[in-house]
Amino acid sequence: MSDIEKSGSALLTSRRGMLGLSAAAAALTLAEKTWATVDSSSGRGLQSLGYVVVPGQDLDAWSLWAPKVMGLQLADRSATTRVFRMDDHAYRLAVDQSAQAPTYGWEVADGRAMDAIAAGLEAAGVKVTRGSRALAAQRGVKDLLTLSDPAGNSVEIFHGPARASMPFQPARSMGGFRTGELGMGHVGIFMPAALYDSTSKFYRELLGFRVSDYRTAADGKRVGEFMHINAREHSLVIGAIGDRTQLHHIMMEMQFMDDVGQSYDIVTKDYYNRIAATIGRHNNDLMTSFYVRSPSEFQIECGWGGLLIDPKRWQAGEWPLTGSIWGHQMMQDGKPVQRAGTQTERPLATPLQVYGENYETHHRPTRLRDVLRTEPLR
């Protein structure tokens, strides 16, 4: 078990107790057809969210917004695309004028793992196409598969991502992003209720996702699931919301809370009317974050301090409708549109999820400059 997984495992019991969530794993309703499941923890399944390709007509707006708000590095540009880096991977977020809908790229260990998933998908009647060499080169990967999920989302499964020749250079002074084996973050996808069950089953049974948390309607039917494939509490969110399939948000987790705060300062100063939810802290993955509408209208969740779990031991529980311990006031055009839940089910205090070098303990400084690590913002 990696250090990331060990730190997540230690938090499992206390987190459930503090939040008052059920630790019982709910039985998942299956349709009449049974598929062979894929175990993502075995190395045969998906490992992480590798990249996302999004439609975008205003490339100039993206070229300004992504580096300024999120600190992403503009790595490549053409007449119709912009490609952004957030770590050593050459290809993480791409904006494509020709794209009709988002594409979600999920990484596997190697070609054998990819072929095994392809065989399972084809056995279940899913149409799978081997990506062309040109597409693999465009995505910066060794090889890939292309397919669609039951909700119509474009899915790519790949291995061998290209690493950039130069270190990641954030567009402003910041500590970078929490990626590595956790992937680039998570995506939240909404779809019509009629497509929800088949889509949930597709990701759980064919692609090896496991449910971390879920939401139910008044009739007890599931209407939302937060799913994991690694130690990140969730890499995929699906919800039965609206009358069309759409990308709701991409979450990117920063290494330091101050990086999130400085992004929030930039947004409140220059993009206040684009704030979708004020800064707050979720009560499932314990992420401190805010949401802002991107130039393509889907939201970016800019976060810090997400919960790490032991994927093999985690038990699914129902997520309270409050959604946040504090904050996350929903906004539209600079005005509150809904209170961010009541205090009914909120814990009074929940420890921050710190890791690596983003915190200090028992530090006794003798002067201020030993505490503050400062450099001019770019």
Buried (B, 14 or more C-beta within 10 A) or exposed (E): EEEBBEBBBEBBEEBBEBBEBEEEEBEBEEEEEEBEBBEBBEEBBBBBBBBBBBBBEEBEBBBBBBBBBBBBBBBBBEEEBBBBBBBBBBBBBBBBBEBEBBBBBBBBBEEEBBBBBBEBBEEBEBEBEBBEEEBBEBBBBBBBBBBBBBBEBBBBBBBBBBEBEEEBEBBBEBBBBBBEEBBBBBBBBBBBBEBBBEBBBBBBBBBBBBBBBBBBEEEEEBBBBBBBBBBBBBBBBBBBBEEEBBBBBBBBBBBBBBBBBBBBEBBBEEBEEBBBBBBBBBBBBBBBBBBBBBBBEBBBBBBBBBBBBBBEEBBBBBBBEBBBBBBBBBBEEEEEEEEBBEEEBBEEEBEEBBBEEBEEEEEEEEEEEEEEEEEEEE
